[in-house]
Structure formats: C-alpha cells, structure tokens
Amino acid sequence: MPIDVEDLWLQAIDAEDAEDRDEMCRLSDEIINADPENADAWWMRANLELPAKGMPTLREASRCLRACRKVVEYDPENRKAWWRGGQILVEELGMLEEALSWWQRRREASPTDPEPLIEQVAILSDLGQYGMAAERLNQLWIEGMDAMAHSQLMRTARLHGTVKKAAEREKTLIFKPWEKKHPGWKDIERDRRRKPASEQTTFLMLAGPMVMIEVMLWNSLEFSGSVWLPMITGFLLVIATVLMGVKWSKSLTMRLNRPAYNVIRATDIEMSSGKVCFPENWRSEKLYQSLLKYRTDAFQERLEKVVDAAEPLPNNWKPKIPDMTTVDFVFTEEE
C-alpha cells in the first residue's frame, strides 16, 4: 500500500501543534523516506535537530545545517532556511568562507534580496576584507535591489561605520592573523594577561569624577538668590558631561580592546581554515579565555577539535573568497 505523504504531513502538523517533538521526528522521517525532495519535511527536520531550549551541540548544529541544505535545494525561496543555514555556519561552526559561498548561492536564487549582501559584508568584515566589504555595500543601493527593512537598514548603517573606519586606518593596523609577524600579535602578547575593557567601567572612570567635581563647584557658586537658574544650568551641564563621557568612553574602550578584537579575528581564521595560528601558550591567558566564553557551545566544541588537531596555518595562507560578482548589478548611463 503506497504511503500517503499528504496525510502524514497533516499528522505532523497536528504533532507540531501539540508540541510532540518525538512524533514530529517520526513523521518527518517517514515523509522524507517516502518523498526525499519534500522541502517542508526537511525544514521541520532542520528545526527538530536543534534543542528546544539552550544552545545546540556541534553534532546538532551540523545536522541542522545538513537539513537546511536540503531545504534550499528543493525550495530555493525558503528565506528562513537560508537564514538558519547562514547563522549555523557563522555562529555555531565558524565556517566563514563557506558562509560566503552559502550567501552567494542565495544571491543567485534571489538577486534583488538585500539580506545575502548584508550577511556577506558582515562576514568580510570579520575576515578583515574591508575593501571587498565596501564593494558589497555599494551593491545595496543600486537600482533594482529590494527595499531594506528597518532592522536591515540599522545593521547596514553599523556595518558602513565599521568599514569606513577601517578604510581610514593605515593598512598595517588591520590585523591579518595569517601574517606571523604582523604587529597585531604584539598587541595580543602585551595584553594577553588581562580581560577586555568594559565600556561601562570606562565610562564611570571618565564621567563619574567629572560629574562629582561639577556638582561640588556648582554648589559653591552663587546665583543671586535664583532657584531655577542653578537647577536648569546644572542639569544641562551634567547631561552634556554624560553625553561626552559616553562618546569618549566608547572610543577609549575600542582602543583598549584592540588586542581583544585581534584575538577574535585570529579565532575566526582558525575556525574558518581548520588550522591553528594562535600561540598555544596564550590560550590559557585571561584575554583568550574571557572571550571564548562568549562563543556558542558548538563553536567551542569545534574549536577544541581544531586546536587538538594542531595543524598549523600555512605561511602563504589567505582567505578563500569565492566569486561574489556573478549576479552583481551594474550602473548604466542613460544616453
């Protein structure tokens, strides 16, 4: 008797409504066995591979990615599957180069969608490829692209700021972990025994004393018996000091945390390449350990495997950037 896939799918939906994950697993497997190209069943399977609560393990993340690949193969317009697969590749597995190819395939499936371009810009920035990131940003504003959502506009603005600041720096300041004699390694060596600076702590150390001094001085002044004038002017002075303190503390914290950013990039390169470049005796130091705890469980698990393999990054290694211009729009001049 032939299997009724449609009936199984209705049962799977009922199991989903009842939050019965075991039944959903059983039914989705039956559907996939009967109809291997059923994108809906693969998408259900992708979500079931992830835990109901908490972060996935390396095995769970890998199985989810496999299911997402099947979804987009049979249903290239499934935006959720594309996003989930990209998120798994970057945040859980750290495979940045593969993630660039993943989002390029999404671009080829939907050339006017801004999401893959935004994700490529973010990944290129993580790899230190700011020139390429700027080129990707330009594509977002070419006629023919779909309008961006508010959240996408906000993220694009932040990425634009990052890329612009990087472009203004000298090239030697852009850390390239694959260069063993890069000055960025000296920054890490200098600060490897301390934790990253906190913007909140820096703000309190900068603005706190200034506000206290202002209040003390303000209380010592006379305003000819006026009550409202000292209150209003004092309030405005404190607000101005706080706003300037926020700006200064952010700038100072970024400078203090340059070694921390370098550690993050070096770790990203190790994960993307599957080879080590970070000095082994520095991994137990405070800087490395304090940053590692912010990574996902799957990321840490895979990084441990890369470190245990201890295969060094080749001297001539460079990030493998796929061809991302296959569906680029071009400017055309009207005659």
NORCOR-V47389 format. One record per pair of residues at least 6 apart in sequence whose ideal C-beta (glycine too) atoms are under 6 Angstrom apart, sorted by the first residue. I is the first residue (numbers start at 1). GAP is how many residues later the second one is. D is the distance in Angstrom with one decimal. If there is no record, write none. Layout:
# NORCOR-V47389
<<I	GAP	D> <I	GAP	D>>
This chain:
# NORCOR-V47389
<<3	31	4.4> <5	26	5.7> <5	29	5.4> <5	30	5.0> <8	19	5.5> <8	22	5.6> <8	23	5.1> <11	16	5.5> <12	12	5.8> <12	15	4.1> <12	16	5.9> <15	8	3.9> <15	9	4.6> <16	8	5.7> <24	24	5.9> <25	23	5.5> <28	13	4.8> <28	16	4.7> <28	17	4.8> <31	7	5.4> <31	10	4.0> <32	9	5.1> <37	37	4.8> <39	32	5.2> <39	35	4.1> <39	36	3.6> <42	25	5.3> <42	28	4.2> <42	29	4.7> <43	28	4.8> <43	38	5.8> <45	22	4.6> <46	18	5.2> <46	21	3.6> <46	22	5.0> <49	11	5.5> <49	14	4.3> <49	15	4.0> <49	18	5.9> <50	6	5.1> <50	14	5.4> <55	241	5.2> <55	242	4.5> <56	242	5.5> <57	241	5.9> <58	240	4.5> <58	243	4.1> <58	244	5.3> <61	27	5.3> <61	31	3.9> <61	237	4.2> <64	24	5.8> <65	20	5.8> <65	23	4.6> <68	13	4.9> <68	16	5.4> <68	17	3.7> <71	7	5.3> <71	10	3.8> <72	9	5.2> <72	10	5.8> <76	33	4.0> <82	24	4.8> <85	17	6.0> <86	13	5.8> <86	16	5.6> <86	17	5.9> <86	33	5.6> <89	6	4.9> <89	9	5.7> <89	10	4.0> <89	13	5.8> <90	9	5.0> <91	205	5.8> <92	204	5.4> <92	206	4.1> <92	207	6.0> <93	209	6.0> <94	177	2.8> <94	205	5.5> <95	177	6.0> <96	27	5.2> <96	31	5.9> <96	176	4.2> <97	175	5.1> <97	223	5.0> <99	24	5.5> <100	20	6.0> <100	23	5.5> <100	222	5.6> <101	221	4.7> <103	13	4.0> <103	16	4.8> <103	17	5.1> <104	218	5.7> <104	220	5.3> <106	10	4.2> <107	9	4.5> <107	220	5.3> <108	219	5.4> <111	216	4.3> <112	33	5.5> <112	34	4.8> <113	33	5.9> <114	26	5.5> <114	31	5.8> <114	32	5.9> <114	34	5.0> <117	19	5.5> <117	22	5.5> <117	23	5.5> <118	34	6.0> <118	38	6.0> <120	16	5.1> <121	12	4.8> <121	15	4.6> <121	16	5.6> <121	38	5.1> <124	8	5.0> <124	9	4.0> <125	8	5.1> <125	37	5.7> <126	142	5.4> <127	192	5.0> <128	46	5.4> <130	33	5.3> <130	36	4.1> <130	37	5.9> <133	30	4.9> <134	29	5.3> <139	189	5.9> <142	187	4.2> <144	185	5.3> <175	9	3.5> <175	87	4.6> <175	90	5.5> <176	6	5.4> <177	88	5.9> <177	89	4.0> <177	92	4.6> <177	100	5.0> <178	135	5.9> <178	139	4.8> <184	78	4.6> <187	71	5.7> <187	72	4.3> <187	75	5.9> <188	71	4.8> <188	74	5.3> <188	75	5.9> <191	68	4.2> <191	96	6.0> <192	90	5.2> <192	93	4.2> <192	95	4.8> <193	92	5.5> <193	93	5.7> <194	92	5.9> <195	91	5.2> <195	95	4.5> <196	61	5.0> <196	64	4.1> <197	56	5.1> <197	59	4.0> <197	60	5.4> <199	50	5.8> <199	54	4.4> <202	47	4.2> <202	50	5.6> <202	51	4.8> <203	42	5.6> <203	46	3.9> <206	39	5.1> <206	42	5.6> <206	43	5.2> <207	35	5.8> <207	38	2.9> <210	31	5.4> <211	27	5.7> <211	30	5.6> <214	23	5.8> <218	16	4.7> <223	6	5.0> <223	7	4.8> <263	24	5.9> <263	25	5.8> <263	28	5.5> <266	11	5.9> <266	12	5.0> <270	6	5.5> <270	36	5.6> <271	32	6.0> <274	32	5.7> <275	36	4.8> <275	38	4.4> <276	36	6.0> <277	36	4.2> <282	6	5.9>>
